[in-house]
Amino acid sequence: MERIDFVLPWVDGDDPAWLATKHQYEGASAEPRAGGEQNADCRYRDYGLLKYWFRAVERFAPWFGSIFFVTCGQKPGWLDESNPRLRLVNHTDYIPSEYLPTFHSDTIELNLFRIADLSERFVLFNDDMFFLRPVQPTHFFRGGLPVLSCDLGIPMWLGCSTASRVVINNCGILKRGLDVNGLVRKNIRKFVDVRALGLARAVKNILSFAVNRTVIPGTFGHLPYPHLKSTFEEIWRVQPEVMDRSSRSRFRIDNGVNHWLACAWNMVSGRFNPVNEKRYGQSLMLDEGSLDEVCGLIKRQACPMICMNDTERNADPARCFAAVAAAFESILPEKSSFER
């Protein structure tokens, strides 16, 4: 089996020095959304749950190659840097200097392919994404190709947010860079694979493509994504202006693209295995209204993976995070080898 690395970008959003720098650049930024909801401090908030991410990875996916822990130089005090399967990566180690400092997750993710020792096949996480039960490599890659959500319909959540506009941008760049119509027709069997997708999704896909003649990038929402390093290299080669423009922004912007573009690029090119995202994991917003559901899913280990996406609506984050920590402690009480 070829090596599959895990990549985890992280920031300590409670670090006063980091916050001061962020606010300084927000004040100097000409970007209209630099201080908007997409860049609110809650988007960078540290859950205090990071140790459970490492515990879950070690227990439920021990087959991983290395963990690339990507930060701006920060690290939690409990992290054991001597672990041979841990690689600490500073933004300055791989992101071109003209893009730094950055507070933009897309810049951090679109440039990951520049990490020299990163394997061709890797899984990209956020620190709010956790394994809840054993997961095999085939959950992410089969036959060397990524397992991707295959839904050609327009997502129900597509609206007026920055994330929605980035999805639309991804679609435009996809059609500019590839023969979407021809390639989807060539690989149509994957888009209508009833065994992988279920009959309803397969029928929806073929009808959606017949009407739209385009591909809305298949996304899992906020769940881990399998990637091919070479795909990012290809997109940077074919669409350098787009990737450069997205990377130069220090904050999230409306006219950029994100790493979902690489997923869609692989999907259209036939370099993927289809899956219905409902079989992949669950993604929920974390606030007081969803807290009981989130904790229940964790304690029951009800799905392979879970994401708890923090929002400004979380009026009492300390209470929420404490409850979630208690739920994780009930299934992951033992320290991992990544803890001192």
Secondary structure as UniProt FT lines:
FT   STRAND          4..9
FT   TURN            13..14
FT   HELIX           16..28
FT   TURN            32..35
FT   HELIX           37..39
FT   HELIX           41..44
FT   HELIX           50..60
FT   TURN            62..63
FT   STRAND          67..71
FT   TURN            77..78
FT   TURN            81..82
FT   TURN            84..85
FT   STRAND          86..90
FT   HELIX           91..94
FT   HELIX           97..99
FT   HELIX           105..110
FT   HELIX           112..114
FT   TURN            116..117
FT   STRAND          121..124
FT   TURN            127..128
FT   STRAND          129..131
FT   HELIX           137..139
FT   STRAND          141..142
FT   TURN            143..144
FT   STRAND          145..149
FT   TURN            156..157
FT   HELIX           162..177
FT   HELIX           180..186
FT   HELIX           188..191
FT   HELIX           194..197
FT   HELIX           199..212
FT   STRAND          225..228
FT   HELIX           229..238
FT   HELIX           240..248
FT   TURN            254..255
FT   HELIX           260..268
FT   TURN            269..270
FT   STRAND          273..275
FT   HELIX           277..279
FT   STRAND          282..286
FT   TURN            288..290
FT   HELIX           291..300
FT   STRAND          305..310
FT   TURN            312..313
FT   HELIX           317..331
FT   TURN            337..338
//
